Amino acid sequence: MTSPENRHRLLIKFMDERYVSSFINEGLLFMKTVEFFKNYEDTDPSLRGDPHEGLFASYSPDDGIFELNGQILEGIIGKVDVWEAHHDQTNIFSMTMISDNDILGCGERGLTLSNKFTKFGNKAVFIGGKDISTFIKRLKKALNNNPNIYTLEQNNQVAKKITYLDRKNHHHNLSIFNKFNEFNWQFEWRISLKQIKGSGPFKLKIGDISDIAYVVETEKLVSEPIRLSYNKAISADAKSRAAE
């Protein structure tokens, strides 16, 4: 039996309305680089930009001895962060994935998504229930048919839900599927890959998804709680809004 943590109910992409058509009708996933997000400056420090994006490891100076060129470093203040330069050109595409566990963890009141999502765009394209598996199958097919892409992750992992970590207490390596807790409101599910030839943004097309995707206003989606009912995740009035 699938655990609540791994039973996914909603996959959502928040975007400006001008990108909706290409996303739905072509399955266009516009994948920007780690470098872009690492250097992106937002008025809100935990929105798109993340100076720790692509971090390979983060260590606490009190929990280890650090040596450089044979000399022990002393008096280190703050975290010791390590990046690998090649990660700057890793391409990523992010969506919001809501599991049963996310909803149940909020109790009877249900899960209300952060109003910060309105800053990503005025439209929310969502895929629900079993259709998420269909989306992932089409993604895998597109990946397998493209000889120009690969991944350095263990087990050739290309897509995964982000694991959020406490920066203050973390003293270990990180992967492309880790972020720090200030971003946990995003419930991010991420696709990550590298290009054999070329660099910069990468356009991956998985094909028409209009048969499994629905469009709602972002403000409406974040204004009502998401609850579990009859084994389905619903947001108040979601079905009627999807039919509009």
LUMVOPA-683149 format. One record per residue: x negated, y, z negated of N, C-alpha, C in turn. Coordinates in nm, 4 decimals. Layout:
residues N
[[X,Y,Z],[X,Y,Z],[X,Y,Z]] ...
end
This chain:
residues 244
[[-0.0849,-0.1202,0.0000],[0.0000,0.0000,0.0000],[-0.0881,0.1248,0.0000]] [[-0.0519,0.2218,0.0823],[-0.1286,0.3453,0.0910],[-0.1077,0.4292,-0.0340]] [[-0.2168,0.4812,-0.0899],[-0.2064,0.5640,-0.2102],[-0.1484,0.7001,-0.1740]] [[-0.0840,0.7684,-0.2723],[-0.0279,0.9018,-0.2452],[-0.1314,0.9997,-0.1919]] [[-0.2569,0.9821,-0.2352],[-0.3622,1.0726,-0.1908],[-0.3877,1.0589,-0.0415]] [[-0.3713,0.9384,0.0105],[-0.3998,0.9118,0.1517],[-0.2751,0.9034,0.2389]] [[-0.1572,0.9259,0.1779],[-0.0337,0.9247,0.2563],[-0.0052,1.0684,0.2992]] [[-0.0390,1.0984,0.4242],[-0.0302,1.2358,0.4730],[0.1081,1.2662,0.5286]] [[0.1610,1.3824,0.4900],[0.2979,1.4206,0.5279],[0.3038,1.5336,0.6292]] [[0.2134,1.6283,0.6185],[0.2157,1.7432,0.7094],[0.0751,1.7786,0.7538]] [[0.0612,1.8056,0.8820],[-0.0624,1.8573,0.9390],[-0.0247,1.9897,1.0053]] [[-0.0884,2.0965,0.9628],[-0.0456,2.2307,1.0043],[-0.1635,2.3109,1.0592]] [[-0.1376,2.3836,1.1680],[-0.2352,2.4786,1.2192],[-0.1717,2.6169,1.2194]] [[-0.2307,2.7078,1.1441],[-0.1838,2.8463,1.1400],[-0.2609,2.9253,1.2450]] [[-0.1881,3.0049,1.3242],[-0.2535,3.0770,1.4330],[-0.1701,3.1961,1.4786]] [[-0.2334,3.2822,1.5542],[-0.1620,3.3918,1.6184],[-0.0765,3.3340,1.7310]] [[0.0391,3.3943,1.7550],[0.1338,3.3403,1.8525],[0.0765,3.3277,1.9939]] [[-0.0254,3.4067,2.0276],[-0.0825,3.4004,2.1637],[-0.1562,3.2695,2.1903]] [[-0.1913,3.1952,2.0843],[-0.2637,3.0688,2.1022],[-0.1729,2.9461,2.0944]] [[-0.0473,2.9671,2.0649],[0.0439,2.8552,2.0444],[0.0619,2.7710,2.1709]] [[0.0809,2.8352,2.2841],[0.1085,2.7639,2.4084],[-0.0054,2.6703,2.4467]] [[-0.1297,2.7187,2.4431],[-0.2429,2.6342,2.4819],[-0.2646,2.5215,2.3816]] [[-0.2362,2.5473,2.2544],[-0.2520,2.4432,2.1525],[-0.1496,2.3320,2.1730]] [[-0.0249,2.3685,2.1979],[0.0816,2.2693,2.2117],[0.0813,2.2029,2.3492]] [[0.0711,2.2799,2.4550],[0.0846,2.2253,2.5896],[-0.0420,2.1593,2.6447]] [[-0.1581,2.1992,2.5926],[-0.2840,2.1400,2.6384],[-0.3556,2.0630,2.5280]] [[-0.3121,2.0836,2.4055],[-0.3848,2.0245,2.2935],[-0.5230,2.0853,2.2815]] [[-0.5351,2.2163,2.3071],[-0.6643,2.2834,2.3057],[-0.7089,2.3106,2.1621]] [[-0.8206,2.2486,2.1252],[-0.8811,2.2721,1.9943],[-1.0060,2.3569,2.0181]] [[-0.9981,2.4835,1.9819],[-1.1107,2.5751,2.0034],[-1.2006,2.5675,1.8805]] [[-1.3157,2.5035,1.8972],[-1.4033,2.4729,1.7846],[-1.5211,2.5706,1.7767]] [[-1.5186,2.6551,1.6747],[-1.6284,2.7497,1.6536],[-1.7399,2.6818,1.5742]] [[-1.8522,2.7498,1.5636],[-1.9694,2.6902,1.4996],[-1.9763,2.7211,1.3500]] [[-2.0539,2.6384,1.2803],[-2.0822,2.6637,1.1392],[-2.1442,2.8021,1.1232]] [[-2.2329,2.8378,1.2142],[-2.2986,2.9682,1.2083],[-2.1974,3.0821,1.2104]] [[-2.0937,3.0680,1.2939],[-1.9906,3.1713,1.3019],[-1.9240,3.1924,1.1658]] [[-1.8813,3.0845,1.1017],[-1.8103,3.0963,0.9759],[-1.9030,3.1382,0.8616]] [[-2.0293,3.0997,0.8713],[-2.1253,3.1361,0.7666],[-2.1517,3.2862,0.7671]] [[-2.1461,3.3478,0.8851],[-2.1763,3.4900,0.8970],[-2.0524,3.5789,0.9060]] [[-1.9332,3.5151,0.9116],[-1.8086,3.5905,0.9267],[-1.7759,3.6635,0.7968]] [[-1.7415,3.7898,0.8070],[-1.7093,3.8691,0.6889],[-1.5609,3.9002,0.6856]] [[-1.4965,3.8598,0.5757],[-1.3552,3.8866,0.5532],[-1.3413,3.9839,0.4384]] [[-1.2295,4.0560,0.4369],[-1.2010,4.1393,0.3200],[-1.1745,4.0504,0.1996]] [[-1.1194,3.9317,0.2253],[-1.0991,3.8314,0.1215],[-1.2163,3.7329,0.1305]] [[-1.2960,3.7181,0.0244],[-1.4143,3.6334,0.0308],[-1.3862,3.4843,0.0442]] [[-1.2622,3.4412,0.0282],[-1.2327,3.2973,0.0397],[-1.1272,3.2721,0.1462]] [[-1.1440,3.3369,0.2625],[-1.0495,3.3191,0.3724],[-1.1182,3.2404,0.4841]] [[-1.1653,3.3065,0.5890],[-1.2333,3.2355,0.6981],[-1.3836,3.2239,0.6719]] [[-1.4429,3.3368,0.6374],[-1.5869,3.3387,0.6185],[-1.6295,3.2648,0.4927]] [[-1.7407,3.1905,0.5034],[-1.7934,3.1170,0.3889],[-1.9459,3.1137,0.4001]] [[-2.0160,3.1925,0.3177],[-2.1622,3.1970,0.3258],[-2.2287,3.0635,0.2931]] [[-2.1530,2.9700,0.2343],[-2.2085,2.8390,0.2004],[-2.1707,2.7320,0.3041]] [[-2.1119,2.7739,0.4133],[-2.0733,2.6774,0.5168],[-2.1975,2.6057,0.5695]] [[-2.1873,2.4736,0.5824],[-2.2988,2.3959,0.6356],[-2.4090,2.3689,0.5355]] [[-2.3839,2.3978,0.4085],[-2.4851,2.3766,0.3049],[-2.5188,2.2277,0.2931]] [[-2.6495,2.1960,0.2916],[-2.6927,2.0567,0.2841],[-2.7020,2.0069,0.1397]] [[-2.7406,2.0964,0.0479],[-2.7523,2.0581,-0.0923],[-2.7486,2.1833,-0.1796]] [[-2.7061,2.1656,-0.3041],[-2.7034,2.2752,-0.4004],[-2.7434,2.2189,-0.5366]] [[-2.8490,2.2773,-0.5931],[-2.9039,2.2244,-0.7178],[-2.9023,2.3299,-0.8283]] [[-2.8908,2.2822,-0.9522],[-2.8994,2.3695,-1.0700],[-3.0434,2.3693,-1.1190]] [[-3.1071,2.4863,-1.1342],[-3.2482,2.4910,-1.1742],[-3.2750,2.4287,-1.3106]] [[-3.1738,2.4235,-1.3955],[-3.1924,2.3663,-1.5298],[-3.1919,2.2138,-1.5285]] [[-3.1542,2.1542,-1.4143],[-3.1392,2.0084,-1.4087],[-3.2453,1.9402,-1.3236]] [[-3.3554,2.0105,-1.2971],[-3.4577,1.9486,-1.2145],[-3.5858,2.0295,-1.2106]] [[-3.6883,1.9712,-1.1528],[-3.8163,2.0388,-1.1326],[-3.8335,2.0619,-0.9836]] [[-3.8612,2.1856,-0.9458],[-3.8694,2.2212,-0.8050],[-4.0139,2.2533,-0.7686]] [[-4.0575,2.1933,-0.6592],[-4.1961,2.2057,-0.6169],[-4.2021,2.2521,-0.4729]] [[-4.2904,2.3453,-0.4423],[-4.3091,2.3970,-0.3070],[-4.4582,2.4018,-0.2766]] [[-4.4993,2.3267,-0.1714],[-4.6403,2.3215,-0.1314],[-4.7311,2.2836,-0.2486]] [[-4.6840,2.1875,-0.3273],[-4.7650,2.1377,-0.4377],[-4.7619,2.2212,-0.5639]] [[-4.6885,2.3310,-0.5624],[-4.6821,2.4171,-0.6812],[-4.5416,2.4156,-0.7402]] [[-4.5322,2.3919,-0.8705],[-4.4038,2.3878,-0.9395],[-4.3494,2.5292,-0.9539]] [[-4.2256,2.5462,-0.9155],[-4.1612,2.6774,-0.9239],[-4.0954,2.6925,-1.0606]] [[-4.1231,2.8017,-1.1260],[-4.0669,2.8281,-1.2578],[-3.9876,2.9580,-1.2572]] [[-3.8994,2.9722,-1.3543],[-3.8214,3.0956,-1.3686],[-3.7155,3.1154,-1.2623]] [[-3.6681,3.0054,-1.2033],[-3.5652,3.0158,-1.0997],[-3.4322,3.0579,-1.1640]] [[-3.3671,3.1561,-1.1048],[-3.2383,3.2047,-1.1546],[-3.1301,3.1738,-1.0508]] [[-3.0204,3.1134,-1.0952],[-2.9113,3.0824,-1.0028],[-2.9333,2.9501,-0.9321]] [[-2.8405,2.9150,-0.8458],[-2.8458,2.7865,-0.7765],[-2.9570,2.7839,-0.6709]] [[-3.0081,2.6650,-0.6467],[-3.1054,2.6434,-0.5395],[-3.0318,2.5769,-0.4241]] [[-3.0140,2.6497,-0.3146],[-2.9366,2.6025,-0.2006],[-3.0289,2.5643,-0.0853]] [[-2.9924,2.4554,-0.0168],[-3.0733,2.4049,0.0936],[-2.9848,2.3910,0.2178]] [[-3.0315,2.4482,0.3296],[-2.9628,2.4334,0.4571],[-3.0522,2.3575,0.5557]] [[-2.9911,2.2911,0.6510],[-3.0635,2.2344,0.7635],[-3.0247,2.3145,0.8870]] [[-3.1236,2.3667,0.9566],[-3.0985,2.4609,1.0653],[-3.0060,2.4048,1.1729]] [[-3.0148,2.2739,1.2001],[-2.9352,2.2164,1.3086],[-2.7855,2.2243,1.2814]] [[-2.7476,2.2376,1.1537],[-2.6054,2.2430,1.1215],[-2.5395,2.3725,1.1698]] [[-2.6176,2.4757,1.1969],[-2.5594,2.6028,1.2421],[-2.4800,2.5854,1.3713]] [[-2.5212,2.4891,1.4546],[-2.4536,2.4690,1.5828],[-2.3544,2.3529,1.5792]] [[-2.3209,2.3062,1.4597],[-2.2140,2.2080,1.4460],[-2.0806,2.2774,1.4728]] [[-1.9957,2.2158,1.5539],[-1.8646,2.2725,1.5853],[-1.7590,2.2152,1.4914]] [[-1.6711,2.3014,1.4435],[-1.5659,2.2573,1.3520],[-1.4302,2.3150,1.3920]] [[-1.3258,2.2373,1.3630],[-1.1882,2.2808,1.3848],[-1.1104,2.2400,1.2603]] [[-1.0401,2.3362,1.2029],[-0.9745,2.3121,1.0748],[-0.8225,2.3230,1.0834]] [[-0.7561,2.2340,1.0109],[-0.6118,2.2388,0.9956],[-0.5797,2.2168,0.8477]] [[-0.4559,2.2377,0.8109],[-0.4120,2.2126,0.6745],[-0.3404,2.0786,0.6697]] [[-0.3838,1.9895,0.5798],[-0.3212,1.8589,0.5680],[-0.2651,1.8415,0.4267]] [[-0.1352,1.8144,0.4202],[-0.0676,1.7983,0.2922],[-0.0334,1.6506,0.2709]] [[-0.0783,1.5958,0.1587],[-0.0507,1.4571,0.1247],[0.0580,1.4496,0.0183]] [[0.1094,1.3281,-0.0048],[0.2056,1.3082,-0.1134],[0.1462,1.3528,-0.2457]] [[0.0175,1.3228,-0.2649],[-0.0483,1.3567,-0.3898],[-0.0503,1.5074,-0.4132]] [[-0.0719,1.5841,-0.3059],[-0.0715,1.7302,-0.3172],[0.0640,1.7809,-0.3647]] [[0.1697,1.7207,-0.3112],[0.3061,1.7636,-0.3452],[0.3428,1.7191,-0.4862]] [[0.3159,1.5924,-0.5169],[0.3514,1.5382,-0.6479],[0.2754,1.6073,-0.7604]] [[0.1553,1.6534,-0.7300],[0.0747,1.7204,-0.8313],[0.1317,1.8527,-0.8772]] [[0.2281,1.9050,-0.8017],[0.2907,2.0326,-0.8370],[0.4207,2.0132,-0.9147]] [[0.4568,1.8876,-0.9410],[0.5771,1.8608,-1.0196],[0.7055,1.8820,-0.9419]] [[0.8150,1.8949,-1.0152],[0.9476,1.9051,-0.9534],[0.9645,2.0303,-0.8695]] [[0.8897,2.1318,-0.9010],[0.9059,2.2581,-0.8262],[0.8538,2.2471,-0.6833]] [[0.7687,2.1459,-0.6565],[0.7148,2.1285,-0.5235],[0.5918,2.2141,-0.4984]] [[0.5353,2.1987,-0.3814],[0.4136,2.2700,-0.3435],[0.4477,2.3929,-0.2597]] [[0.4078,2.5092,-0.3075],[0.4236,2.6316,-0.2305],[0.2868,2.6724,-0.1775]] [[0.2746,2.6822,-0.0467],[0.1479,2.7187,0.0145],[0.1139,2.8653,-0.0120]] [[-0.0139,2.8934,-0.0148],[-0.0606,3.0287,-0.0444],[-0.0158,3.1290,0.0618]] [[0.0179,3.2469,0.0170],[0.0542,3.3556,0.1084],[-0.0658,3.3999,0.1927]] [[-0.1851,3.3584,0.1533],[-0.3050,3.3930,0.2302],[-0.2991,3.3367,0.3726]] [[-0.2209,3.2308,0.3921],[-0.2114,3.1706,0.5251],[-0.1555,3.2693,0.6282]] [[-0.0815,3.3691,0.5839],[-0.0270,3.4683,0.6777],[-0.1393,3.5454,0.7467]] [[-0.2579,3.5479,0.6848],[-0.3707,3.6187,0.7444],[-0.4354,3.5384,0.8569]] [[-0.3988,3.4105,0.8700],[-0.4508,3.3287,0.9795],[-0.3702,3.3475,1.1075]] [[-0.2484,3.3962,1.0940],[-0.1637,3.4149,1.2121],[-0.0170,3.4063,1.1763]] [[0.0681,3.4577,1.2639],[0.2111,3.4644,1.2332],[0.2881,3.3371,1.2684]] [[0.2186,3.2375,1.3274],[0.2853,3.1120,1.3627],[0.2180,2.9937,1.2929]] [[0.3002,2.8944,1.2589],[0.2491,2.7702,1.2022],[0.3000,2.6556,1.2883]] [[0.2075,2.5801,1.3461],[0.2428,2.4618,1.4251],[0.2233,2.3411,1.3336]] [[0.3308,2.2644,1.3113],[0.3157,2.1518,1.2197],[0.3555,2.0197,1.2843]] [[0.2883,1.9156,1.2365],[0.3120,1.7778,1.2792],[0.3387,1.6988,1.1527]] [[0.4433,1.6173,1.1529],[0.4822,1.5519,1.0294],[0.4848,1.4003,1.0358]] [[0.4675,1.3374,0.9187],[0.4850,1.1932,0.9032],[0.4025,1.1092,0.9991]] [[0.4687,1.0115,1.0633],[0.4006,0.9180,1.1525],[0.3402,0.9866,1.2750]] [[0.3923,1.1047,1.3081],[0.3382,1.1761,1.4245],[0.1933,1.2205,1.4014]] [[0.1511,1.2280,1.2750],[0.0122,1.2625,1.2451],[-0.0797,1.1546,1.3016]] [[-0.0392,1.0283,1.2892],[-0.1179,0.9180,1.3439],[-0.1280,0.9283,1.4954]] [[-0.0196,0.9717,1.5587],[-0.0200,0.9903,1.7047],[-0.1195,1.0994,1.7431]] [[-0.1186,1.2083,1.6696],[-0.2124,1.3181,1.6943],[-0.3561,1.2684,1.6821]] [[-0.3846,1.1928,1.5767],[-0.5204,1.1444,1.5536],[-0.5628,1.0456,1.6621]] [[-0.4709,0.9622,1.7106],[-0.5027,0.8693,1.8191],[-0.5402,0.9461,1.9456]] [[-0.4678,1.0530,1.9753],[-0.4985,1.1326,2.0945],[-0.6329,1.2039,2.0771]] [[-0.6601,1.2469,1.9546],[-0.7892,1.3090,1.9253],[-0.9023,1.2099,1.9496]] [[-0.8900,1.0885,1.8956],[-0.9942,0.9876,1.9116],[-1.0175,0.9531,2.0583]] [[-0.9091,0.9459,2.1345],[-0.9216,0.9149,2.2774],[-1.0007,1.0233,2.3491]] [[-0.9704,1.1498,2.3170],[-1.0415,1.2618,2.3798],[-1.1893,1.2611,2.3402]] [[-1.2180,1.2274,2.2155],[-1.3560,1.2225,2.1684],[-1.4325,1.1102,2.2371]] [[-1.3692,0.9941,2.2476],[-1.4349,0.8782,2.3092],[-1.4596,0.8982,2.4586]] [[-1.3794,0.9832,2.5215],[-1.3919,1.0063,2.6653],[-1.4871,1.1204,2.6998]] [[-1.5457,1.1817,2.5970],[-1.6354,1.2950,2.6210],[-1.7788,1.2547,2.5863]] [[-1.8655,1.2373,2.6858],[-2.0029,1.1917,2.6610],[-2.0943,1.3003,2.6058]] [[-2.0448,1.4230,2.5944],[-2.1300,1.5352,2.5525],[-2.1234,1.5627,2.4030]] [[-2.0508,1.4807,2.3272],[-2.0355,1.5095,2.1852],[-2.0761,1.3903,2.0989]] [[-2.1210,1.4215,1.9779],[-2.1608,1.3173,1.8840],[-2.1511,1.3734,1.7419]] [[-2.1763,1.2908,1.6431],[-2.1763,1.3353,1.5043],[-2.2945,1.2737,1.4319]] [[-2.3444,1.3445,1.3300],[-2.4543,1.2942,1.2482],[-2.4036,1.2381,1.1150]] [[-2.2717,1.2436,1.0952],[-2.2155,1.1997,0.9686],[-2.2197,1.0478,0.9534]] [[-2.2170,1.0017,0.8282],[-2.2165,0.8583,0.8014],[-2.0924,0.7932,0.8617]] [[-2.1094,0.6706,0.9096],[-2.0000,0.5942,0.9695],[-1.9392,0.6657,1.0900]] [[-2.0171,0.7562,1.1512],[-1.9694,0.8327,1.2681],[-1.8401,0.9067,1.2389]] [[-1.8258,0.9537,1.1171],[-1.7050,1.0263,1.0753],[-1.6950,1.1585,1.1502]] [[-1.5835,1.1795,1.2190],[-1.5624,1.3023,1.2953],[-1.4563,1.3903,1.2300]] [[-1.3599,1.3295,1.1625],[-1.2518,1.4060,1.1000],[-1.2238,1.3528,0.9600]] [[-1.2004,1.4449,0.8671],[-1.1781,1.4040,0.7289],[-1.1206,1.5210,0.6500]] [[-1.0465,1.4906,0.5451],[-0.9964,1.5948,0.4565],[-1.1117,1.6438,0.3682]] [[-1.1198,1.7737,0.3504],[-1.2272,1.8335,0.2722],[-1.2186,1.7919,0.1253]] [[-1.3345,1.7606,0.0670],[-1.3452,1.7396,-0.0773],[-1.4011,1.8675,-0.1377]] [[-1.3281,1.9246,-0.2323],[-1.3688,2.0510,-0.2934],[-1.4489,2.0257,-0.4204]] [[-1.5537,2.1070,-0.4401],[-1.6479,2.0873,-0.5495],[-1.6640,2.2137,-0.6330]] [[-1.6991,2.1947,-0.7586],[-1.7284,2.3058,-0.8494],[-1.8728,2.3490,-0.8273]] [[-1.8926,2.4667,-0.7711],[-2.0278,2.5124,-0.7373],[-2.1174,2.5204,-0.8605]] [[-2.0644,2.5664,-0.9706],[-2.1448,2.5867,-1.0907],[-2.2052,2.4551,-1.1395]] [[-2.1286,2.3488,-1.1353],[-2.1731,2.2215,-1.1918],[-2.2285,2.1240,-1.0889]] [[-2.2188,2.1573,-0.9606],[-2.2655,2.0633,-0.8582],[-2.4177,2.0629,-0.8520]] [[-2.4772,1.9430,-0.8537],[-2.6229,1.9280,-0.8498],[-2.6554,1.8077,-0.7614]] [[-2.6333,1.8251,-0.6311],[-2.6505,1.7106,-0.5411],[-2.6383,1.7585,-0.3971]] [[-2.6447,1.6630,-0.3049],[-2.6257,1.6923,-0.1628],[-2.4795,1.7241,-0.1335]] [[-2.4552,1.7828,-0.0158],[-2.3209,1.8071,0.0333],[-2.3142,1.7608,0.1783]] [[-2.1919,1.7434,0.2285],[-2.1737,1.7106,0.3694],[-2.0907,1.8207,0.4345]] [[-2.0718,1.8084,0.5632],[-1.9902,1.9050,0.6364],[-1.8455,1.8994,0.5905]] [[-1.8096,1.7931,0.5165],[-1.6730,1.7769,0.4670],[-1.6607,1.8134,0.3192]] [[-1.7534,1.8980,0.2711],[-1.7468,1.9528,0.1353],[-1.7375,2.1049,0.1406]] [[-1.6584,2.1623,0.0519],[-1.6553,2.3061,0.0305],[-1.6370,2.3297,-0.1188]] [[-1.6597,2.4541,-0.1605],[-1.6442,2.4848,-0.3016],[-1.5000,2.5232,-0.3346]] [[-1.4681,2.5162,-0.4634],[-1.3288,2.5204,-0.5088],[-1.2503,2.6459,-0.4724]] [[-1.3177,2.7578,-0.4460],[-1.2423,2.8793,-0.4153],[-1.1628,2.8679,-0.2855]] [[-1.1930,2.7626,-0.2057],[-1.1203,2.7412,-0.0810],[-1.0163,2.6299,-0.0910]] [[-0.9945,2.5755,-0.2105],[-0.9078,2.4574,-0.2206],[-0.7615,2.4844,-0.1901]] [[-0.7203,2.6109,-0.1881],[-0.5819,2.6452,-0.1528],[-0.5511,2.6135,-0.0057]] [[-0.6566,2.5918,0.0736],[-0.6383,2.5671,0.2168],[-0.6029,2.4217,0.2489]] [[-0.6251,2.3272,0.1568],[-0.5981,2.1850,0.1825],[-0.6534,2.1449,0.3194]] [[-0.7783,2.1777,0.3422],[-0.8348,2.1654,0.4770],[-0.8634,2.0216,0.5197]] [[-0.8248,1.9923,0.6424],[-0.8637,1.8715,0.7143],[-0.9475,1.9194,0.8308]] [[-1.0659,1.8644,0.8468],[-1.1634,1.9202,0.9402],[-1.2096,1.8184,1.0439]] [[-1.2246,1.8676,1.1682],[-1.2892,1.7926,1.2747],[-1.4277,1.8533,1.2920]] [[-1.5300,1.7698,1.2966],[-1.6676,1.8192,1.3060],[-1.7447,1.7370,1.4089]] [[-1.8148,1.8053,1.4994],[-1.8952,1.7352,1.6006],[-2.0084,1.8244,1.6481]] [[-2.0992,1.7641,1.7231],[-2.2107,1.8382,1.7820],[-2.2137,1.8135,1.9323]] [[-2.2714,1.9088,2.0054],[-2.2818,1.8978,2.1499],[-2.4217,1.8500,2.1893]] [[-2.4267,1.7569,2.2820],[-2.5562,1.7125,2.3338],[-2.6170,1.8211,2.4210]] [[-2.5338,1.8790,2.5059],[-2.5785,1.9898,2.5909],[-2.4940,2.1120,2.5602]] [[-2.5580,2.2269,2.5509],[-2.4861,2.3504,2.5258],[-2.4789,2.3822,2.3772]] [[-2.4340,2.5020,2.3477],[-2.4187,2.5481,2.2105],[-2.3065,2.6510,2.2061]] [[-2.2738,2.6964,2.0871],[-2.1655,2.7931,2.0729],[-2.0309,2.7226,2.0657]] [[-1.9214,2.7973,2.0843],[-1.7866,2.7391,2.0740],[-1.7675,2.6235,2.1713]] [[-1.6841,2.5276,2.1307],[-1.6573,2.4098,2.2130],[-1.5067,2.3930,2.2284]] [[-1.4613,2.3729,2.3525],[-1.3191,2.3554,2.3791],[-1.2893,2.2073,2.4011]] [[-1.2168,2.1498,2.3076],[-1.1777,2.0100,2.3180],[-1.0277,2.0037,2.3465]] [[-0.9910,1.9358,2.4550],[-0.8504,1.9222,2.4903],[-0.8064,1.7779,2.4680]] [[-0.7013,1.7602,2.3867],[-0.6521,1.6253,2.3595],[-0.5229,1.5953,2.4347]] [[-0.4741,1.6922,2.5113],[-0.3521,1.6711,2.5889],[-0.2266,1.7247,2.5215]] [[-0.1209,1.7263,2.5953],[0.0089,1.7801,2.5516],[0.0535,1.7163,2.4194]] [[0.0869,1.8009,2.3208],[0.1386,1.7506,2.1930],[0.2778,1.8066,2.1640]] [[0.3439,1.8562,2.2683],[0.4751,1.9179,2.2490],[0.5796,1.8190,2.1986]] [[0.5544,1.6894,2.2177],[0.6505,1.5881,2.1718],[0.6413,1.5604,2.0222]] [[0.5344,1.6081,1.9576],[0.5175,1.5804,1.8144],[0.4980,1.7068,1.7312]] [[0.4910,1.8233,1.7953],[0.4606,1.9478,1.7239],[0.5809,2.0414,1.7193]] [[0.5915,2.1152,1.6109],[0.7004,2.2114,1.5907],[0.6412,2.3443,1.5469]] [[0.7070,2.4521,1.5863],[0.6561,2.5862,1.5561],[0.7529,2.6589,1.4639]] [[0.6986,2.7162,1.3568],[0.7786,2.7985,1.2660],[0.7004,2.9259,1.2361]] [[0.7685,3.0230,1.1788],[0.7019,3.1440,1.1346],[0.6193,3.1122,1.0096]] [[0.4965,3.1609,1.0071],[0.4112,3.1363,0.8907],[0.4756,3.1868,0.7628]] [[0.5326,3.3056,0.7680],[0.5930,3.3638,0.6481],[0.7061,3.2769,0.5944]] [[0.7827,3.2145,0.6831],[0.8912,3.1276,0.6387],[0.8366,2.9994,0.5749]] [[0.7314,2.9457,0.6359],[0.6769,2.8205,0.5858],[0.6184,2.8362,0.4455]] [[0.5541,2.9493,0.4193],[0.4911,2.9679,0.2881],[0.5866,3.0250,0.1843]] [[0.7081,3.0567,0.2260],[0.8026,3.1187,0.1326],[0.8842,3.0170,0.0538]] [[0.8862,2.8916,0.0994],[0.9664,2.7882,0.0321],[0.8772,2.6706,-0.0075]] [[0.9040,2.6073,-0.1207],[0.8226,2.4926,-0.1640],[0.8437,2.3699,-0.0757]] [[0.7416,2.2894,-0.0646],[0.7472,2.1616,0.0059],[0.7702,2.0535,-0.0996]] [[0.8740,1.9743,-0.0796],[0.9074,1.8701,-0.1765],[0.9213,1.7361,-0.1055]] [[0.9164,1.6294,-0.1837],[0.9405,1.4955,-0.1305],[1.0866,1.4607,-0.1518]] [[1.1513,1.4188,-0.0425],[1.2919,1.3810,-0.0510],[1.3170,1.2686,0.0479]] [[1.3760,1.1578,0.0009],[1.4026,1.0415,0.0864],[1.2761,0.9982,0.1593]] [[1.1629,1.0019,0.0859],[1.0333,0.9588,0.1377],[0.9822,1.0444,0.2523]] [[1.0329,1.1674,0.2621],[0.9844,1.2582,0.3650],[0.9505,1.3921,0.3003]] [[0.8438,1.4553,0.3523],[0.8072,1.5864,0.3013],[0.8860,1.6915,0.3766]] [[0.9603,1.7730,0.3038],[1.0380,1.8765,0.3709],[1.0175,2.0100,0.3017]] [[1.0232,2.1136,0.3784],[1.0246,2.2479,0.3234],[1.1670,2.2959,0.3399]] [[1.2156,2.3715,0.2441],[1.3548,2.4151,0.2488],[1.3891,2.4715,0.3854]] [[1.4942,2.4167,0.4433],[1.5430,2.4607,0.5735],[1.4463,2.4309,0.6888]] [[1.3485,2.3411,0.6661],[1.2437,2.3171,0.7684],[1.3029,2.2648,0.8984]] [[1.3987,2.1720,0.8890],[1.4517,2.1139,1.0113],[1.5247,2.2167,1.0952]] [[1.6019,2.3007,1.0316],[1.6764,2.4001,1.1077],[1.5824,2.5016,1.1682]] [[1.4739,2.5331,1.0983],[1.3787,2.6310,1.1521],[1.3039,2.5712,1.2693]] [[1.2724,2.4417,1.2612],[1.1988,2.3777,1.3704],[1.2836,2.3714,1.4963]] [[1.4140,2.3677,1.4802],[1.5028,2.3567,1.5956],[1.5298,2.4903,1.6602]] [[1.4900,2.5984,1.5933],[1.5200,2.7326,1.6494],[1.4397,2.7578,1.7760]] 
end
